[in-house]
Amino acid sequence: MKQLFFVFLFGMLVTPFAHAQYESDTESIDSIIEALYASISGDAGVERDWDRFRNLFIEGAKLTPTFQNQAGEIGFIQWSPDEYIERAGASLERDGFHEDEIHREVDTYRYVTQVFSTYQSKRTKDGEVFARGINSIQLFNDGNRWWVVSVFWSSENEEYPIPETYLRN
C-alpha cells in the first residue's frame, strides 16, 4: 500500500505540465536541451510558445541566474518557470533573443543528469554574439520522459572568461 501511495503521489508531482503535443521534446537529453533553447529563442516581435517551455519543467523547478552587483557582491535570484516568463518574456519577444548551445558536458547517474551547457546569445539567429555563459542544467528521467529540475547559470565577463574546456568541440 505504501508503494502504491508513493507511485500515485509521485505521479501527481511530475505530470501537471505534461502536454502530449510536446512529447518529442522530452524523449532524450538532446531533445530536451534543444527544446529549452528553442522555446526562449526567436526574433523581435515573435511570440514564444510558453506552454512548450513550461512542459519541460518538473513541478517545483527553478531557474537561477547569478550576478555580481555594482558593489561587487555576488548573488543569485531564483524563479519558477512562470516567474521567468513574467520577468524575461516580454523583453525576449520585444528585443529578439536567440540562445545557442556551443558546447556540452554531460554526467549521468541513474535518474539524475547534470549538463554543463555553454551558450551564446544573439538578438537575431545570425546576429552578433552579445553574451556567453554556462548553464548548469539538472535533468531527471522518471522512466517515461526527461524533466528539467533546474537551470543555474553564470554569464561570462572579462574577469571570468569561459574556460577553454567548455568551448572545445
N, C-alpha and C positions, 0 to 999 in steps of 0.2 A: 504494500500500500504506500509506504514512504517513497519508493522508487517511482511509482505511478504519479504521485503528487508532485515530485520533483520534475518529472518529464512534462507534466501539464503546466506547472508554474514556469519552468524554463522556456517552454514553447511560447507562452504568453509574453515573456520578456523579449524574446527575439523577433517575433513576427509582425509587430504592429505596422511597420513601414514597408513591408514587402509588397511589391507590385509585380504582377505576372509579366507586364509589358517590358519590364527591365530585367527579366530573368537572366539574359545572356551577360549582363554587366557583372554578375556575381558568381559566375561559373569557375573563375580561376583568379590567381593572383594578378596575372596580366590584365584580365578584363576589368577587374575592379579598380586597379590603378589607372588604367586608361579612361574608365568612366569617371573617376574622380576628377582628373584633369579636364576631360571634355565637358563635364557638367558646369564648370565655372568659367570656361573659355568661350569667347565669342567677340565679334566686332561691336563697335559702338552702336547702340540702338537695337541690338539683338537681345530679345528676352531669353533668359536662361530657363532650362527645364528644371525647376527646383524640386519637382516631385522625383525626378531621376536622381538628383543629388541626395535628397532625404532617404531614398530607398537604399543607398549604400551603407547607411549607418545603423548600428545596433542601438536599441534604446539606451539612453544614458551616455551616448558617445560625446566626446569633447574635441573641439578644435582649439589649439593653444599656440598662439603666436608669442614669440619672445621679443623683447625690446630693450633698448638702453635709452633712458631719457636724457634731457639736456644736462641734468645734474650728474650724469654718469651712473645712475642707479640702474641695475639690471633687474628686469621683472618679466612677468608674463600675464596674459589675460586668457580666461577660458570661456568658450562659447559652446552652446549646444548647436547642432546644425541649423535650427531655426534662428538662433541668435546671430549666427554667422550670416545667414541670408539677410536678416534685418540690418545688420551692421555694414556689410560689404556689398550686398546685392545690387543696390541702386547705382553705386559708383562703378561696379564691374560693367553693368549694362550701359551706363551713360558714357563712360570714357573708353570702353573697349578694353579687353583683357584676355590675353592668351597665355596659358602656362603650359610649358612642355617639359617632360622628363628628359634629362640629358644623360643620366647615369642612374643605375640601381644596384644596391647591395641587399640581399635577402637572406635572412636566417629564420629557420622554422624548427620548432619542437612541438610535436603532437598537434594540438589545435591552434597554437599560437605562432604567428608570423610577424617578424619585425622587418620593415622595409625602410632602408635609408634611400630616399629618392631625391637626387639632385635635380633642381628645377631652374628654368629660366622664364622670365616674364617679359611679355611684349604687349603693346597696345593693339597691334594687328598681327595676323598669323605670320606674315613675312617681315614684320617690322623689326626695328632695332631693339635689342635686349636692354631693358632698363633696370632689371633686378635679377639676382640669382640667390639661391639658398639651398637648404636641405630640409626636406620634410621627413620626419620620423613618423612612419605610419604603422600603427599596430592593427593587425588583422586577426580575425577569429573565424575558424571554419567549424560550423556546427554539424558537419556531415551532410548537409543539404546545400549550403551556399557559403560564400565568404561575406564577412561583415567588417566594416571599418569601426574599430573601437575608439581610436584616437588618431589625430593628426597634430603633431607637435613640431613647430618649425622655427628656424632661425635664418634670417637673411644675411647674405654676405655684405661686408664693408671693407674699406681699405685696411683697417687694422686686423680684420679676421677674414682673409680670403679663403675660399673653399680649398681644402687640401687636394692635391693632385690625385690622391687615391680615389676621391669621389667625383673625378672628372673624366678619368680614362674609360675607354670603351673596352 
